[in-house]
C-alpha cells in the first residue's frame, strides 16, 4: 500500500511516522523548513510510547514526483484543506482514497467538492502532540487512535486495507459505521474545550474545575449537539455527558492545538471550530449563544494573527 501524508505537523508526522517505522511505503508532502529538516535530519518523534526517527525520509514538496498512491492522509490545518485538495490531484488514481484528519466536520465536503466524492472518506484522530521544531515533534499524552469510514456508510475494502496497515504499525484504528457521527463526537470535544481554553487562557484542569467555566463548557456542548441534529447527524443522547467524562480524565495541564495557536499569536482553526458551530447553527435556525460568545471574543486575535487587523498586544 502506497500512502502519502499531506502535511507533516504533529498529526501527519506522528501517524505517518508510525506507519513508516513499521515498514509501510509512506511519502511525506512538506514544504519550507519542514521539508529541509526532513531531508537533512529525518523525522524525529519523542513519544510516551517510545521515541523513533525516520531517516532517510521519503519527502517532497511536489506531489507530481510521487505519482499515484492508494491513500492520501490530509493532515494540514483546517483552513488549508481547499489548498491541499487542489495540490494533491497528481496523487489520485481511480482507486485512491483521501482521508482528512483535521479538527472540524467540514473537511470531507471541502475535499469532495474539488477531487470528487468517490475519492473521499471521513476520518478523525485523537492525539496530544505538538511540534518542537520543523520535523521534530513530541507525543505527550493520550493513546493515539484513528478512525475512518466511507461517507455513505458502506463496507470498504480500501479502508480495511488501511486499517490493517495501522494495525501493523501498532496504532489503534477503527472503521466507523457512521463516520459523520464519529467526527461530530470528536468535534463536540475539541470545539468546546479549545474555545473555552483559548478564552480563559487556562488548561483543561482549570476549565473543568471552576463551576462557571465548567457550566459554559457544558452549555457549549449542548449547542453543538443541537446543531449536529439540525444538520442531520443524530448524536447519542449521552454524547455530551461522555465527552465531559473524557475531558475530566485528561491531564490537568492539557491544552488543545487551537488554543495553543491563539495564545501564541498564530492563525488558528477558530473558523472551523466555534465559527463553524455559529455558522451551521445560523443556517439551520439553532441558537448558539455560548459558541457565539467564544467566536466573537476570539475573532480580534484571529484577525490580527492573519494580518487583517492591527492593534497592540
Secondary structure, 3 states (H helix, E strand, C coil): CEEEEECCCHHHHHHHHHHHHCCCEEEEECCHHHHHHHHHHCEEEEECCCCEEECCCCEECCHHHCCCCCEEEECCCHHHHHHHHHHHHHHCCCCCEEEECCCCCCHHHHHHHHHCHHHEEEEEEEEEEEEEECCEEEEEEEEEEEEEEECCCCCCHHHHHHHHHHHHCCCEEEECCCHHHHHHHHHHHHHHHHHHHHHHCCCHHHHHHCHHHHHHHHHHHHHHHHHHHHCCCCCCCCHHHHHHHHHHCCCCCCCCHHHHHHHCCCCCCCCCCHHHHHHHHHHHCCCCHHHHHHHHHHHHHHHHHCCCCCCCC
